[in-house]
Amino acid sequence: MNNDIEKDFNLGGSIERALSGNYELKATAVFQEAWKYTVNHFLSFSPAIVALMFIQLAIFYIALQLQLGDPSVILDAVIDPEAFTPQIVESIFIANFSYEVVSAPIYAGISLMAMSHAAGLNTKLKHIGKGLQFTVPVILVTLFSLMLQGIAGMILPFLSIYFSLAFSHSILLICEKKVPPMQALLLSLRAINKKIFVVASIYLLVMLMFVIAAMMYGIGLIFVLPFFFHVKGILYREMFGIKLKVIASDRPHDSNNDNDSDNGSNPNSDVFNA
C-alpha cells in the first residue's frame, strides 16, 4: 500500500506578486547568493555551460559556412578592412540570430538548472536537455524577442537593450509556469517594469563582470557565465516563485534508488526534475 503524501508549495514570489512589485530586491543579497550557488555547483554546472558554448559555436560556424562557403574570409576581412563587405556583415548577423534561436532549448535547460539551484536542488549534466520538451514555445518566444529587439535597435539602440532585459524571464515562465509564449513575454515585461531600476543595475554589474572576464583572456568567464545564470534563477524565484512538490513517504531510501531521482519517482529526491 502506498502511503505517500504529496504537497505542492511555492518558493519565493508569485505571478501576482511579480506584477504588483510588492517585494524587496537587493542587488547585494542577489550577488552573494548567486556566488554561493556558483561555487557550490561549479563542478556539476560548468560542463553544461561549456556544452552550450560548443553547441552555439557549432551552429554559428555552420550558419556562416552555408552563407559564405569559407568562414575564413572573415579573418581576411579583419586583416584587410576593405574586404569587409556587406555580405560578410549580413552573414555574421544571420549566424548570430541562428545560434540564439536554434540553441534556445538548451539555453532553457541550463536556465532551469540554475533555477533549481536557487530552489536548493541539485542537478546533473543530463538535465541540460530538460528544455527540449518546450522546444517549440521556447524557439517561438526567442524568435519574437530577437525580432522585436532588432526592430527596436534600428529605432533606438537603448530600446533593444530594454527589451532584452524586459523579456529575460519569458523562457523560465514557459518552462516552469507553462505559460504560452506571447503571454510569457508580456508577463516578463510587466514584472521587470515594476523593478526596472534594480534589475537593470544588477544586470549592468553582471555585464561589467563579463567585460572584466574578457579582459582576462576569457578565463574569468568560467565563473561569470554560471554566475549570470544563477542571478537569473534567483531573480525569477523572488519575482515569480518556484513551484515545488514535497513527497513524504514511509518507504526506505537507499542508494539503489538514486537513478529514480531523475524522473521524480524517488520520494526523497533532492535532484531537480522539471
Sequence and secondary structure as in RCSB ss.txt:
>XXXX:A:sequence
MNNDIEKDFNLGGSIERALSGNYELKATAVFQEAWKYTVNHFLSFSPAIVALMFIQLAIFYIALQLQLGDPSVIL
DAVIDPEAFTPQIVESIFIANFSYEVVSAPIYAGISLMAMSHAAGLNTKLKHIGKGLQFTVPVILVTLFSLMLQG
IAGMILPFLSIYFSLAFSHSILLICEKKVPPMQALLLSLRAINKKIFVVASIYLLVMLMFVIAAMMYGIGLIFVL
PFFFHVKGILYREMFGIKLKVIASDRPHDSNNDNDSDNGSNPNSDVFNA
>XXXX:A:secstr
    EEEEEEES  HHHHHHT S   HHHHHHHHHHHHHHTHHHHHHHHHHHHHHHHHHHHHHHHHHHS TTHHH
HHHHSGGG  HHHHHHHHHHHHHHHHHTHHHHHHHHHHHHHHHTT B  GGGGGGGGGGHHHHHHHHHHHHHHHH
HHHHH HHHHHHHHHHTTTHHHHHHHH   HHHHHHHHHHHHHHTHHHHHHHHHHHHHHHHHHHHTTTTTHHHHH
HHHHHHHHHHHHHHH EEEEEEE  S   GGGGGGGGTT  TT  B   
